[in-house]
Amino acid sequence: MLDIREVRKDPAGVAEALALRGFDFDVTAFEALDARRKTADVTAQSLQAERKSASKKIGQLISQGKSVDEAKAEVDVTLQEIAARLEDAEQEARAVQGEIETLMLAVPNIPDAAVPPGTDEADNKILAHWGDIPQFNFEAKDHVDLGLGLQGLDSELAGKITGSRFTVLSGAVARLHRALIQFMLDLHTLERDCREVNVPYIVNADSLKGTGQLPKFAEDLFKLEGDHGYYLIPTAEVPVTNIARDRIFEDDELGADGVRYACHSPCFRSEAGSYGRDTRGMIRQHQFEKVELVFLVRPTQSDDALEALTGQAEEVLRRLHLPYRKVILCGGDLGFGARKTYDLEVWLPGQGKYREISSCSNYGDYQARRMQARWRNPDTGKPELLHTLNGSALAVGRTLVAVLENYQREDGSVAVPEALQGYMGGQTEIRVA
């Protein structure tokens, strides 16, 4: 959520900044609501002063010799009238404040100055390429055909068990999927000192509101039936970031570089807006797994933290020797709560193009304000908002897709990347026995 004080100072400037991402901030509607709030607040304060004055008059009448009952009787009508008007004014103030909050919850974050202009992914700016695209002397297969040939990937069986956009993995392919998870977690926790956490896969509405999925993206979520108001998590970002909700970190708790978490979890998404897209295979699923990084840092560390987080995601790809490119998202493609995002796109020979495998974002204090996630600044002794960042490092299913397609052989077998062989019991290839 944006700082309402900053919005009040310059609503037109906020509207101009949000226009970079194609969002139309209604300045007139905001100013009209804020004027109503001011009027209600001023009225309530005036009536509170009148009530205090009337109460003071009772004391004066008593000091002049009147009994308590006589004094109250003389002032009672005035107090009753003030109380009724005050209740109306306070109710109006609460109602308007609720409308302002609803409005602001639907307003996205202001893009960073480094974010390029543009309307969609075609306008994203490529920053770097890494690795050589494999050159095959045969026609490359996609992961679906490879997985079927290896008897390790079955969407038809998953469709019978559940429905579309699910996959059953088995045998060595399932083992490779598990090896990727362990490899990623070990890299981030043992080598990069992230704190591993295991979190609930079911969250409440407050958690989703804190990270920005609610109320705007309700249709993308799986809500559980019953009276609990629970949801399946769309990403580990939600429960892990909410570790900091309604909390004040002391400066020494943040350490030198902030608090850094790594978490493996399943993710559940309805894919409500992706009808007809990527229906084949594992690119766009209702259920998939990720290793997620979440950083909580001091505001001054925010920019460097995004580079570090993205670098860890890149390191996974480099150790697996998967060719990829790094792009910075333009304003029109930027996620709702992010102020700056790098996407990593891995080369998929079966599709003959790069596809997103990681999205690494800096949210500034946007999520922290919604969650009241704070740290105590030792220079002032006062609590201040943290900056939050998160990114996939990596999306496990898409990494599996990339390994299968980039390491395929003409006979349908797949070489196991050297970095994963230790997690596969020394296995160097996958083929049908």
VMD Tcl script that draws the C-alpha trace (Angstrom):
set ca {
  {0.00 0.00 0.00}
  {1.25 3.46 -0.83}
  {1.95 5.99 1.93}
  {-1.33 7.91 2.17}
  {0.54 11.00 3.39}
  {2.61 11.07 0.22}
  {-0.48 10.57 -1.92}
  {-2.19 13.52 -0.19}
  {0.83 15.73 -0.79}
  {0.85 15.20 -4.55}
  {-2.00 13.06 -5.94}
  {-1.34 14.33 -9.47}
  {2.31 13.26 -9.21}
  {1.23 9.82 -7.98}
  {-1.16 9.52 -10.92}
  {1.62 10.42 -13.34}
  {3.97 7.83 -11.83}
  {1.30 5.11 -11.93}
  {0.51 5.91 -15.55}
  {3.90 4.34 -16.41}
  {2.38 1.00 -15.56}
  {-0.91 1.73 -17.30}
  {-2.85 2.35 -14.11}
  {-5.36 5.18 -14.07}
  {-5.34 6.69 -10.59}
  {-8.55 8.71 -10.20}
  {-7.29 11.91 -8.58}
  {-10.75 13.48 -8.51}
  {-12.29 10.50 -6.69}
  {-9.42 10.41 -4.20}
  {-9.57 14.12 -3.46}
  {-13.35 13.99 -3.04}
  {-13.05 11.15 -0.53}
  {-10.23 12.89 1.30}
  {-12.28 16.11 1.52}
  {-15.14 14.12 3.07}
  {-12.68 12.63 5.55}
  {-11.38 16.05 6.52}
  {-14.89 17.41 6.99}
  {-15.93 14.44 9.14}
  {-12.76 14.67 11.23}
  {-13.14 18.42 11.78}
  {-16.80 18.01 12.71}
  {-16.00 15.22 15.17}
  {-13.19 17.23 16.77}
  {-15.46 20.27 17.10}
  {-18.20 18.22 18.74}
  {-15.71 16.60 21.11}
  {-14.66 20.11 22.16}
  {-18.34 21.07 22.66}
  {-18.90 17.97 24.78}
  {-15.88 18.81 26.91}
  {-17.16 22.37 27.34}
  {-20.62 21.13 28.35}
  {-19.12 18.75 30.88}
  {-17.02 21.57 32.27}
  {-20.18 23.66 32.67}
  {-21.64 21.02 34.99}
  {-18.67 21.51 37.29}
  {-19.10 25.26 37.19}
  {-22.80 25.01 38.11}
  {-22.01 22.74 41.04}
  {-19.36 25.20 42.24}
  {-22.03 27.91 42.10}
  {-24.13 26.00 44.60}
  {-26.37 23.82 42.46}
  {-26.77 20.16 43.23}
  {-25.28 17.53 40.94}
  {-28.75 16.55 39.70}
  {-29.72 20.17 39.06}
  {-26.48 20.84 37.19}
  {-26.84 17.69 35.05}
  {-30.48 18.45 34.32}
  {-29.57 21.90 33.08}
  {-26.86 20.63 30.73}
  {-28.24 17.17 29.90}
  {-30.20 18.18 26.81}
  {-27.11 19.82 25.34}
  {-24.96 16.74 26.09}
  {-27.51 14.39 24.52}
  {-27.66 16.49 21.37}
  {-23.89 16.69 21.14}
  {-23.54 12.93 21.70}
  {-25.99 12.13 18.90}
  {-24.28 14.50 16.46}
  {-20.84 13.19 17.49}
  {-21.87 9.59 16.88}
  {-23.05 10.53 13.37}
  {-19.82 12.39 12.65}
  {-17.61 9.53 13.90}
  {-19.62 7.00 11.92}
  {-19.18 9.12 8.77}
  {-15.44 9.39 9.45}
  {-15.13 5.60 9.81}
  {-17.15 5.01 6.65}
  {-15.07 7.41 4.59}
  {-11.84 5.99 6.00}
  {-13.04 2.53 4.94}
  {-13.71 3.80 1.42}
  {-10.24 5.35 1.25}
  {-8.64 2.13 2.43}
  {-10.59 0.11 -0.15}
  {-9.47 2.53 -2.84}
  {-5.82 2.41 -1.78}
  {-5.76 -1.39 -1.55}
  {-6.52 -1.45 -5.27}
  {-3.70 0.96 -6.15}
  {-0.44 -0.73 -7.25}
  {3.07 0.26 -6.27}
  {4.86 3.19 -7.89}
  {7.55 1.95 -10.32}
  {11.21 2.53 -9.62}
  {12.93 5.22 -11.69}
  {14.91 2.47 -13.47}
  {11.78 0.75 -14.81}
  {11.52 1.26 -18.59}
  {8.28 2.46 -20.19}
  {6.10 -0.01 -22.06}
  {2.73 -1.72 -22.11}
  {3.47 -5.45 -22.08}
  {6.19 -8.11 -22.11}
  {7.22 -7.14 -25.65}
  {8.57 -3.89 -24.17}
  {10.70 -5.54 -21.49}
  {14.38 -4.69 -21.80}
  {16.94 -7.47 -22.21}
  {19.91 -6.80 -19.95}
  {22.11 -9.85 -20.48}
  {22.44 -13.30 -22.02}
  {24.30 -16.21 -20.45}
  {25.25 -19.59 -21.86}
  {25.23 -21.11 -25.31}
  {22.02 -22.32 -26.86}
  {22.49 -26.06 -27.54}
  {22.81 -27.04 -31.18}
  {21.31 -30.44 -31.93}
  {21.83 -32.44 -35.11}
  {18.30 -33.78 -34.68}
  {14.88 -32.24 -34.19}
  {14.54 -31.23 -30.55}
  {11.60 -32.68 -28.63}
  {9.64 -30.80 -26.01}
  {9.47 -31.99 -22.40}
  {6.11 -33.67 -22.89}
  {7.36 -36.01 -25.60}
  {10.61 -36.58 -23.73}
  {8.76 -37.34 -20.49}
  {6.39 -39.73 -22.20}
  {9.29 -41.52 -23.86}
  {11.02 -41.88 -20.49}
  {7.77 -43.09 -18.92}
  {8.15 -40.33 -16.33}
  {5.54 -37.70 -17.18}
  {1.82 -38.38 -17.55}
  {-0.74 -35.57 -17.88}
  {-3.44 -37.97 -19.01}
  {-3.22 -39.92 -15.76}
  {-3.28 -36.68 -13.78}
  {-6.38 -35.67 -15.73}
  {-8.11 -38.85 -14.61}
  {-7.09 -38.30 -11.00}
  {-7.91 -34.59 -10.90}
  {-8.36 -32.70 -14.16}
  {-6.50 -30.53 -16.64}
  {-3.29 -28.65 -15.80}
  {-1.91 -31.34 -13.51}
  {0.91 -33.82 -14.08}
  {2.04 -37.12 -12.57}
  {5.82 -37.56 -12.42}
  {7.32 -40.99 -11.84}
  {10.55 -42.94 -11.81}
  {13.79 -41.16 -12.62}
  {11.96 -38.01 -13.76}
  {10.30 -37.69 -10.35}
  {13.69 -38.28 -8.76}
  {15.24 -35.56 -10.92}
  {12.50 -33.19 -9.79}
  {13.32 -33.99 -6.16}
  {17.05 -33.59 -6.83}
  {16.46 -30.09 -8.18}
  {14.67 -29.08 -4.98}
  {17.46 -30.38 -2.76}
  {20.15 -28.81 -4.94}
  {18.47 -25.40 -4.82}
  {17.87 -25.50 -1.07}
  {21.45 -26.54 -0.35}
  {22.83 -23.76 -2.52}
  {20.73 -21.08 -0.85}
  {21.03 -22.29 2.75}
  {24.44 -23.95 3.01}
  {26.36 -21.69 0.64}
  {24.44 -18.41 0.74}
  {23.34 -18.43 4.40}
  {19.61 -18.12 3.84}
  {17.50 -19.41 6.71}
  {15.39 -22.35 5.58}
  {11.77 -22.26 6.69}
  {8.92 -24.69 6.28}
  {5.59 -22.91 6.38}
  {1.85 -23.70 6.18}
  {0.47 -24.22 2.70}
  {-2.86 -22.80 3.84}
  {-3.16 -19.14 4.83}
  {-5.83 -16.73 6.02}
  {-7.12 -13.68 4.19}
  {-4.99 -11.27 6.26}
  {-1.83 -12.93 4.99}
  {-2.94 -12.59 1.36}
  {-3.98 -9.00 1.97}
  {-0.56 -8.29 3.47}
  {1.35 -9.40 0.37}
  {-1.14 -7.90 -2.08}
  {-3.00 -10.91 -3.50}
  {-6.23 -9.77 -1.85}
  {-8.52 -8.15 -2.57}
  {-7.51 -7.58 -6.20}
  {-6.56 -11.12 -7.29}
  {-9.16 -13.24 -5.51}
  {-10.12 -15.07 -8.70}
  {-6.56 -16.38 -9.09}
  {-6.70 -18.13 -5.71}
  {-8.09 -21.43 -4.50}
  {-10.35 -20.68 -1.53}
  {-11.24 -23.58 0.75}
  {-14.84 -24.26 1.63}
  {-15.95 -23.82 5.23}
  {-16.05 -21.05 7.77}
  {-12.30 -20.60 8.28}
  {-11.68 -18.24 5.36}
  {-8.58 -20.22 4.38}
  {-6.81 -20.26 1.01}
  {-4.20 -22.50 -0.60}
  {-0.99 -20.53 -1.08}
  {-0.26 -19.22 -4.60}
  {3.43 -18.96 -3.67}
  {5.61 -19.31 -0.57}
  {6.03 -15.54 -0.76}
  {2.75 -15.21 1.13}
  {3.40 -17.22 4.32}
  {7.13 -16.44 4.45}
  {6.76 -12.66 4.07}
  {3.99 -12.70 6.66}
  {6.47 -13.98 9.22}
  {7.20 -10.26 9.63}
  {3.56 -9.13 9.89}
  {2.80 -7.00 12.97}
  {6.38 -7.37 14.15}
  {9.22 -4.98 14.96}
  {12.71 -6.37 14.33}
  {15.50 -5.00 16.43}
  {18.43 -3.85 14.34}
  {20.70 -6.70 15.47}
  {18.05 -9.24 14.42}
  {18.47 -8.10 10.83}
  {22.21 -8.78 10.83}
  {24.46 -7.16 8.28}
  {22.35 -7.90 5.20}
  {18.82 -8.26 6.56}
  {16.86 -11.45 7.16}
  {17.01 -13.89 4.25}
  {14.70 -16.88 3.97}
  {14.60 -19.84 1.60}
  {11.52 -22.02 1.37}
  {10.39 -24.93 -0.75}
  {6.64 -25.26 -1.15}
  {3.89 -26.29 -3.50}
  {1.97 -23.45 -5.13}
  {-1.68 -23.47 -6.16}
  {-3.14 -21.13 -8.77}
  {-6.46 -21.13 -10.57}
  {-4.88 -19.62 -13.71}
  {-8.17 -17.77 -14.19}
  {-6.75 -15.41 -16.80}
  {-4.81 -17.97 -18.83}
  {-7.55 -19.89 -20.59}
  {-6.12 -21.60 -23.65}
  {-2.49 -20.71 -22.83}
  {0.21 -23.34 -22.31}
  {-2.23 -26.20 -21.98}
  {0.42 -28.72 -23.01}
  {2.79 -30.00 -20.36}
  {4.15 -28.40 -17.22}
  {4.60 -24.74 -18.15}
  {1.34 -23.50 -16.63}
  {-0.13 -25.74 -13.93}
  {-2.70 -25.43 -11.16}
  {-0.18 -27.09 -8.80}
  {3.57 -26.71 -9.02}
  {6.58 -26.32 -6.74}
  {9.10 -23.57 -6.18}
  {12.07 -22.72 -4.04}
  {11.34 -19.16 -3.01}
  {13.66 -16.51 -1.57}
  {12.28 -13.77 0.68}
  {14.52 -10.95 1.93}
  {13.59 -8.45 4.67}
  {16.02 -5.54 4.69}
  {16.62 -1.98 5.82}
  {15.49 0.60 3.24}
  {19.08 1.60 2.45}
  {19.87 -2.02 1.48}
  {16.91 -2.46 -0.80}
  {18.52 -1.98 -4.22}
  {21.58 -4.10 -3.43}
  {19.35 -6.82 -2.00}
  {17.48 -7.17 -5.30}
  {20.77 -7.65 -7.14}
  {21.87 -10.26 -4.58}
  {18.57 -12.13 -4.70}
  {18.53 -12.18 -8.50}
  {22.15 -13.29 -8.49}
  {21.28 -16.33 -6.39}
  {18.58 -17.32 -8.85}
  {21.04 -16.86 -11.72}
  {23.57 -19.03 -9.95}
  {21.16 -21.97 -9.99}
  {20.87 -21.67 -13.77}
  {24.60 -21.28 -14.23}
  {25.47 -24.32 -12.15}
  {23.00 -26.31 -14.20}
  {24.52 -24.82 -17.38}
  {21.14 -23.71 -18.66}
  {21.23 -20.80 -21.12}
  {19.12 -17.87 -20.04}
  {18.60 -14.16 -20.38}
  {17.91 -11.48 -17.80}
  {15.29 -8.82 -18.48}
  {13.93 -5.86 -16.55}
  {10.17 -5.59 -16.73}
  {8.61 -2.49 -18.24}
  {5.94 -0.53 -16.39}
  {3.04 -2.25 -18.12}
  {4.31 -5.75 -17.28}
  {5.26 -5.01 -13.68}
  {3.50 -7.03 -10.97}
  {0.91 -5.29 -8.80}
  {3.03 -4.75 -5.68}
  {6.50 -4.64 -7.22}
  {8.40 -1.44 -7.83}
  {11.15 -3.18 -9.85}
  {11.39 -6.71 -11.25}
  {13.98 -8.78 -13.05}
  {12.77 -11.85 -14.92}
  {15.10 -14.71 -15.77}
  {14.06 -16.53 -18.93}
  {15.52 -19.94 -19.70}
  {15.99 -21.29 -23.22}
  {13.64 -24.15 -24.08}
  {14.72 -26.01 -27.25}
  {11.35 -27.75 -27.53}
  {9.64 -24.39 -27.92}
  {12.52 -22.64 -29.61}
  {12.28 -19.62 -27.31}
  {13.03 -18.23 -23.87}
  {10.43 -18.71 -21.12}
  {10.24 -17.16 -17.66}
  {11.68 -19.35 -14.92}
  {12.16 -16.77 -12.17}
  {10.74 -13.39 -11.26}
  {12.71 -11.39 -8.68}
  {11.03 -8.28 -7.27}
  {11.69 -5.42 -4.90}
  {8.49 -4.24 -3.20}
  {10.03 -1.40 -1.25}
  {7.81 -0.67 1.77}
  {4.58 -1.47 -0.13}
  {3.96 -4.88 1.45}
  {5.47 -3.85 4.77}
  {2.95 -1.02 5.14}
  {0.07 -3.44 4.57}
  {1.57 -5.89 7.08}
  {3.07 -3.38 9.52}
  {6.41 -5.18 9.18}
  {8.98 -2.92 10.83}
  {12.47 -2.61 12.26}
  {13.76 -0.29 14.98}
  {16.18 2.24 13.57}
  {18.99 2.51 16.16}
  {19.73 6.09 15.11}
  {16.24 7.29 16.05}
  {15.03 4.52 18.34}
  {11.77 4.52 16.37}
  {10.12 1.74 14.33}
  {10.30 2.14 10.54}
  {8.95 0.05 7.70}
  {11.12 -2.72 6.30}
  {11.62 -3.31 2.60}
  {10.55 -6.74 1.30}
  {11.85 -8.66 -1.71}
  {11.12 -12.08 -3.12}
  {11.92 -14.26 -6.08}
  {11.81 -17.81 -7.36}
  {15.14 -19.55 -7.20}
  {13.77 -21.41 -9.01}
  {10.38 -22.63 -10.19}
  {11.10 -26.36 -9.92}
  {8.75 -27.65 -12.62}
  {10.02 -25.20 -15.23}
  {13.61 -26.03 -14.26}
  {12.82 -29.70 -14.80}
  {11.39 -28.80 -18.21}
  {14.57 -26.87 -19.05}
  {16.86 -29.72 -17.98}
  {14.93 -32.31 -19.96}
  {14.91 -30.21 -23.11}
  {18.47 -28.83 -22.96}
  {20.09 -32.13 -21.97}
  {18.15 -34.37 -24.37}
  {19.82 -36.80 -26.74}
  {18.76 -38.08 -30.12}
  {17.69 -41.47 -28.72}
  {15.31 -39.82 -26.25}
  {17.53 -40.23 -23.22}
  {18.49 -37.24 -21.06}
  {21.87 -36.50 -19.50}
  {21.84 -35.54 -15.82}
  {23.61 -32.20 -15.17}
  {26.82 -32.65 -13.20}
  {25.51 -30.47 -10.38}
  {22.64 -32.91 -9.81}
  {24.43 -36.22 -10.11}
  {25.29 -36.37 -6.42}
  {21.58 -35.95 -5.62}
  {20.76 -38.74 -8.07}
  {23.01 -41.34 -6.46}
  {25.67 -40.83 -9.10}
  {23.23 -41.37 -11.97}
  {24.51 -39.64 -15.12}
  {21.59 -40.18 -17.49}
  {17.90 -41.00 -17.62}
  {16.67 -43.54 -20.13}
  {14.01 -46.20 -20.34}
  {15.42 -49.43 -18.91}
}
mol new
graphics top color blue
foreach p $ca { graphics top sphere $p radius 0.5 }
foreach p [lrange $ca 0 end-1] q [lrange $ca 1 end] { graphics top cylinder $p $q radius 0.2 }
display resetview
